[in-house]
Amino acid sequence: MPTTAFALFATALGHSGIAWSAQGLTGVQLPEADEATTRLRMQARFARAPEAAPPPEVQTAIAAITALLAGAPTEPRDLSHLVLDMEGVPPFHQRVYTLARDIPPGETLTYGELAHLLGEPGAARAVGQALGANPFAPVVPCHRILAAKSGAGGFSAPGGVNTKLRMLLAERARFNGPGLFDAL
């Protein structure tokens, strides 16, 4: 289903973007350096879609995403109720995204643990590649997936690992010992 339109919205991290079709969200963009750069990124990702006022169901998604990124203590803090349009997303990526969406806010798994849950214990690197291509962050919470041995792992969103840390802190993540973000 082709993307109908996209919109920008303010969050605690900066201006994010959201795109939708009749089937659900087709993409979410974490903030770039500024609003204009986020707009350019959305225009590049969704070249045939105009910027438009979001319909009510997308406004609901925007409110939930904004609350999550602000660390709002209200429920639901997870975004698993939001409908995604995954047309064109490779099947393996869809499986990874579905499992990632089951990770509650404030909880984390490693790439290897997620691969094991997929029934493909040797696929940690493929899981990382799928998450690096995630078109729905933070609705698909790739920031909740960490490297082995308490390492942050990568994060392809603007701001890199610092953004990942901010998102995890906003969710009041519980870290299992020292070392998670030692590289910061």
C-alpha positions as CSV (number, residue, x, y, z in Angstrom):
1,M,0.0,0.0,0.0
2,P,1.6,3.3,-1.0
3,T,2.2,6.0,1.6
4,T,-0.7,8.5,1.7
5,A,1.2,11.4,3.4
6,F,3.6,12.3,6.1
7,A,3.8,14.8,9.0
8,L,6.4,16.2,11.4
9,F,5.8,16.5,15.1
10,A,7.8,17.8,18.1
11,T,9.2,15.4,20.7
12,A,11.5,15.7,23.6
13,L,14.4,14.7,21.3
14,G,13.5,17.1,18.5
15,H,11.2,17.0,15.4
16,S,10.2,13.5,14.4
17,G,8.4,12.4,11.3
18,I,5.6,9.9,10.6
19,A,4.1,8.5,7.4
20,W,1.0,6.5,6.9
21,S,-1.2,4.6,4.4
22,A,-4.7,3.2,4.6
23,Q,-3.2,0.1,6.2
24,G,-1.2,1.7,9.0
25,L,2.1,3.5,9.7
26,T,4.6,3.2,6.8
27,G,7.4,4.9,8.6
28,V,8.5,6.8,11.6
29,Q,11.6,9.0,11.6
30,L,13.5,9.9,14.8
31,P,14.7,13.5,14.9
32,E,17.5,14.7,12.7
33,A,19.7,17.7,13.5
34,D,16.7,20.1,13.1
35,E,13.2,20.2,11.8
36,A,14.2,21.1,8.2
37,T,16.6,18.1,8.0
38,T,13.9,15.8,9.3
39,R,11.5,17.2,6.7
40,L,14.2,16.5,4.0
41,R,14.7,13.0,5.2
42,M,10.9,12.3,5.1
43,Q,10.6,13.8,1.6
44,A,13.4,11.6,0.5
45,R,11.9,8.5,2.1
46,F,8.4,9.2,0.9
47,A,9.0,11.1,-2.3
48,R,5.5,10.6,-3.7
49,A,3.7,11.5,-0.5
50,P,2.8,15.0,0.5
51,E,3.2,16.6,3.9
52,A,-0.3,16.7,5.4
53,A,-2.3,17.0,8.6
54,P,-2.5,13.5,10.2
55,P,-5.8,11.8,10.5
56,P,-7.1,10.8,14.0
57,E,-5.4,7.4,14.2
58,V,-2.1,8.9,13.3
59,Q,-2.6,11.7,15.8
60,T,-3.1,9.0,18.4
61,A,0.2,7.4,17.3
62,I,2.0,10.8,17.5
63,A,0.7,11.3,21.1
64,A,1.9,7.9,22.1
65,I,5.4,8.3,20.5
66,T,5.7,11.8,22.0
67,A,4.8,10.5,25.5
68,L,7.3,7.6,25.2
69,L,10.2,9.8,24.1
70,A,9.4,12.3,26.9
71,G,9.5,9.5,29.5
72,A,5.9,10.1,30.5
73,P,4.9,7.9,33.4
74,T,1.4,7.3,31.8
75,E,0.4,4.0,30.3
76,P,0.7,2.6,27.7
77,R,4.4,3.4,27.5
78,D,4.8,0.8,24.8
79,L,3.7,1.3,21.2
80,S,2.7,-2.2,20.4
81,H,-0.9,-1.2,19.8
82,L,0.0,1.0,16.8
83,V,-0.7,-0.6,13.4
84,L,2.2,-0.9,11.0
85,D,2.0,-1.3,7.2
86,M,4.9,-3.6,6.5
87,E,4.3,-4.0,2.8
88,G,7.7,-4.2,1.1
89,V,9.5,-5.1,4.4
90,P,11.5,-8.4,4.0
91,P,9.9,-11.4,5.8
92,F,12.9,-11.9,8.1
93,H,12.8,-8.2,9.1
94,Q,9.1,-8.5,9.8
95,R,9.8,-11.4,12.2
96,V,12.5,-9.4,14.0
97,Y,10.3,-6.3,14.3
98,T,7.4,-8.3,15.6
99,L,9.5,-9.8,18.4
100,A,11.2,-6.5,19.2
101,R,7.7,-5.0,19.7
102,D,7.1,-7.6,22.4
103,I,9.9,-6.2,24.6
104,P,8.3,-4.0,27.2
105,P,9.6,-0.4,27.9
106,G,12.5,-0.4,30.2
107,E,13.5,-4.0,29.3
108,T,16.3,-5.0,26.9
109,L,17.5,-8.1,25.1
110,T,20.7,-8.7,23.2
111,Y,20.9,-9.3,19.4
112,G,21.7,-13.0,20.2
113,E,18.8,-13.4,22.6
114,L,16.4,-12.0,19.9
115,A,18.0,-14.4,17.3
116,H,17.4,-17.3,19.7
117,L,13.7,-16.2,20.2
118,L,13.4,-16.2,16.4
119,G,14.6,-19.9,16.4
120,E,17.8,-18.9,14.6
121,P,20.4,-18.7,17.3
122,G,23.3,-18.0,14.9
123,A,21.5,-15.0,13.3
124,A,22.6,-12.2,15.8
125,R,24.3,-10.3,13.0
126,A,21.3,-10.6,10.7
127,V,19.1,-9.4,13.6
128,G,21.4,-6.3,13.9
129,Q,21.2,-5.7,10.2
130,A,17.4,-5.9,10.3
131,L,17.2,-3.5,13.2
132,G,19.6,-1.1,11.5
133,A,17.1,-0.9,8.6
134,N,14.2,-0.4,10.9
135,P,11.8,2.1,9.3
136,F,9.6,2.4,12.3
137,A,11.8,3.5,15.2
138,P,10.7,3.9,18.1
139,V,7.4,2.0,17.3
140,V,9.7,-1.0,16.6
141,P,11.9,-0.4,19.6
142,C,15.3,-1.3,18.2
143,H,16.8,0.8,21.0
144,R,15.9,-2.0,23.4
145,I,18.3,-4.4,21.6
146,L,21.8,-4.4,22.9
147,A,25.1,-6.0,22.1
148,A,26.3,-9.0,24.2
149,K,28.2,-8.4,27.4
150,S,26.2,-5.3,28.4
151,G,27.4,-3.3,25.3
152,A,25.2,-0.7,23.8
153,G,25.7,-2.0,20.2
154,G,25.0,0.3,17.3
155,F,22.2,2.7,16.7
156,S,21.6,4.0,13.2
157,A,19.3,6.8,14.2
158,P,20.7,10.4,14.3
159,G,22.7,10.9,17.5
160,G,23.7,7.2,17.4
161,V,24.3,5.5,20.8
162,N,23.6,8.8,22.7
163,T,20.1,8.8,21.3
164,K,19.7,5.1,22.2
165,L,20.8,5.9,25.8
166,R,18.4,8.9,26.0
167,M,15.5,6.7,24.8
168,L,16.3,3.9,27.3
169,L,16.7,6.4,30.2
170,A,13.3,8.0,29.2
171,E,11.8,4.5,29.6
172,R,13.6,4.1,33.0
173,A,15.5,1.1,31.7
174,R,17.0,-1.3,34.2
175,F,20.6,-2.1,33.3
176,N,22.1,-5.3,34.4
177,G,25.4,-4.1,35.7
178,P,28.1,-1.6,34.8
179,G,29.4,-1.2,31.3
180,L,26.3,-0.6,29.2
181,F,27.3,2.9,28.0
182,D,30.9,3.1,29.1
183,A,31.9,4.3,25.6
184,L,29.9,7.5,26.0
